[in-house]
Amino acid sequence: MSVTIDLIGRTALVTGASSGLGRHFAGVLARAGARVVLAARRTDALAETRTIIEATGGSAVVVAMDVTAPASVATAVGEAWGALGRIDILVNNAGVTATRSFLDMGEEEWDRVVDTNLTGCARVARAVARRMRDDGKGGAIVNIASILGLRVAGQLSSYASAKGGLVHLTKAMALELARYDIRVNALCPGYVATELNADFFAGEAGKALVKRIPQRRLGRLADLDGPLLLLASDAGAYMTGAVLAVDGGHLVSSL
Ligand SMILES: NC(=O)c1ccc[n+]([C@@H]2O[C@H](COP(=O)([O-])OP(=O)(O)OC[C@H]3O[C@@H](n4cnc5c(N)ncnc54)[C@H](OP(=O)(O)O)[C@@H]3O)[C@@H](O)[C@H]2O)c1
């Protein structure tokens, strides 16, 4: 038996597509053949993502979306659905971090992280899944959580709580949406090398962290391609409610 991953004729909405993982995921889906809608707050940065995708022969549309604002999400999902005809795949990737001790964390910072990483994902998924249910053609939702949704680390209580909530939300959504042929799975990346964390991982603390990863290296963006395509495509047709860690074994590091 052979498995081919082909998203030709499919459509995808990627939140947080203006940088980092989201920009990468949008490119991966486009290269697999999907037409993509790129969503985030910074439309200038989204336009750069679109240029990158179009340069490799892909097709992308930009919509402004703030996942913490219900009206913005409703408008953006309506625009995305209209532009694509429908949405087959949602990649719920928009997220923010806050590094702060639990005791020093203020209400505003806590709310920003939870509103974006948990409530925002639920809000976008609900808007998309209602339309998927109504047109009766199903779909695939991939929630980008983190290994911090499965284990904790210091100074990251709001982030870990939101990602833990997102892992649980994934299972709850999978249970309720399977009857509409909507699959919902979570991808939990470990530490992935990006421009933003390059300085940290070049320093002593970063090098010490990498030594605790069983595979002794950071993840590369390309390490996420296969797992993303598995969850987003028919290759994962019998997967829903799954939580897939892609972390070089970090979660099973020795205590
Ligand atoms: N990098 C890693 O090692 C790693 C590991 C595990 C999980 N993750 C997860 O992967 C996702 C992407 O992270 P990243 O490392 O690529 O970070 P990043 O480069 O900072 O990207 C975050 C993205 O989220 C968007 N975003 C933030 N707040 C938003 C809002 N209110 N509305 C709409 N979009 C919003 C940002 O776009 P705008 O600012 O333009 O709105 C940006 O495109 C996050 O969910 C993160 O938790 C990352």
The ligand as an ORCA input file, in Angstrom:
! r2SCAN-3c Opt
* xyz 0 1
  N       8.522     28.086     17.958
  C       8.420     27.003     18.722
  O       9.433     26.411     19.121
  C       7.067     26.488     19.113
  C       7.011     25.298     19.842
  C       5.766     24.794     20.205
  C       4.610     25.451     19.822
  N       4.700     26.608     19.116
  C       3.435     27.259     18.753
  O       3.441     27.536     17.376
  C       2.626     28.672     17.123
  C       3.432     29.680     16.308
  O       4.552     30.099     17.082
  P       5.842     30.787     16.444
  O       7.011     30.272     17.176
  O       5.785     30.683     14.984
  O       5.629     32.304     16.939
  P       5.609     33.677     16.149
  O       6.640     33.721     15.081
  O       5.619     34.736     17.221
  O       4.186     33.662     15.434
  C       2.994     33.846     16.138
  C       1.900     34.124     15.136
  O       0.667     34.283     15.844
  C       0.021     35.440     15.362
  N      -0.817     36.032     16.402
  C      -0.480     36.365     17.661
  N      -1.527     36.936     18.285
  C      -2.552     36.946     17.385
  C      -3.886     37.421     17.422
  N      -4.412     38.022     18.522
  N      -4.651     37.279     16.324
  C      -4.154     36.698     15.205
  N      -2.900     36.229     15.105
  C      -2.104     36.375     16.185
  C       1.136     36.392     14.937
  O       0.685     37.262     13.917
  P       0.364     38.833     14.103
  O       1.313     39.370     15.122
  O       0.577     39.380     12.720
  O      -1.061     38.891     14.524
  C       2.137     35.409     14.350
  O       1.860     35.164     12.986
  C       2.178     29.199     18.481
  O       0.885     28.722     18.765
  C       3.199     28.596     19.415
  O       2.696     28.470     20.712
  C       5.894     27.155     18.751
*
